[in-house]
Amino acid sequence: MKWLYGRRLSLIAVAVSTLSGPALSQEITLLPGESLPILENVEFKSTVTLAASGIYTYAYSLTNPLTNTGEIWTINIDITAPSGGQDVGAEGVVSGPRYTRHSSELVLSEIGRPLIPVGLFSPPEWISGLSIGGTAGWGGSDAPFLIHPGKSLAGFQLTSRGLPGIRSAQIKPEFKQTPVDEATDENTERLRAIKKAIVVTQKTLGPTAPPASFVALDFITYIEDLKHQAQALGWITNEGIVKSLDVKLDQARKHLQAGYPKTAANVIRAFMNEVSAQGCSTREVCPPGKHLTPEASGLLYFNAQYLLDHL
């Protein structure tokens, strides 16, 4: 199998699978000297805090296992606004150094759909900005500063007035292509297929918008759904805690339906207290008897707080 790029190059066709989610086999064509970067079991961790100003800070760290060959060079998190969500506003939301302001403003003017306003802060030698795909993210500025196998990097931050939600994140390794003498549509499509195949998709915390029309009973159901998603993601590690939290949310629902909002509020506070008591400071530092990762505790606590504030 040969293609012509001003000179003849032998191509290697290999079957690969995506590195996250259900395996999706497809044929990928590699030029001599090229190889697919391996990026598996990446640890993408997140925490969220709330300032008195009403601005949430989402902090992220990433670990690239030593067994990989891929060097991580971009991280992107979905920040598209949900349908029917309120405008959370951008007051006090700013970005730090190395934010690509001009290109991000161009994205906002052309994207054609609403995004959650965010500020971005980067670790040294990484830039940040928005993409036309509706994401906020970071990119390594040069090869020595990428996240190499066996290395970790923190310092990625989003700030926003958006309420914590479960968001998709895409983590991409650098692909080193063999230079060709002439650009062709075939090579463009080949590179597009490679980059699609090597991306890793994970779930993480990120800002979203609560509904523009708030209904307390519907929001309880939403928190229940968040809780079950968190359990499926491994953010809640004990079935007994899941059932205990379920009982409290169900009690709050029944009190609201009976017309007792103050009693419901007390139950929601009990829910928040249990979430706080079960929350681990980090995934690594989790004392015996605690069963919520920082992702689960931040997600559930702040959404319950929002519910309590709007009863």
Number of C-alpha atoms within 10 A of each C-alpha: 8 10 13 13 15 10 9 10 14 12 15 15 13 12 10 16 15 18 18 17 10 8 10 12 12 15 15 18 19 19 17 12 9 14 16 20 19 15 25 16 13 18 13 19 19 23 23 23 13 16 8 6 9 13 19 23 23 22 19 19 15 20 19 23 19 12 12 16 18 24 24 27 21 21 23 22 26 24 25 19 21 14 10 11 15 17 18 18 14 16 12 13 16 15 19 13 14 18 21 16 14 9 14 17 13 13 17 16 11 10 13 10 11 14 20 26 23 25 20 26 23 23 17 13 13 21 20 29 25 26 19 16 13 21 20 25 26 26 19 22 16 10 12 10 17 22 21 21 19 13 14 16 16 15 14 21 24 25 25 27 25 25 22 27 21 18 16 16 22 17 21 23 23 18 18 11 14 11 10 15 9 10 11 12 8 12 15 10 11 15 17 11 15 20 15 12 21 24 22 20 19 17 17 22 25 31 28 26 23 21 15 12 9 14 12 17 16 12 18 19 14 12 20 18 12 18 21 15 16 24 17 11 15 15 19 24 16 14 11 10 17 18 11 12 20 17 14 20 23 16 16 26 23 16 17 18 12 10 11 13 18 14 15 24 20 14 21 24 18 15 23 22 13 17 23 17 14 22 24 22 16 14 15 8 10 16 11 8 11 19 25 29 26 23 28 27 26 24 24 23 22 19 21 22 15 14 19 19 9 10 14
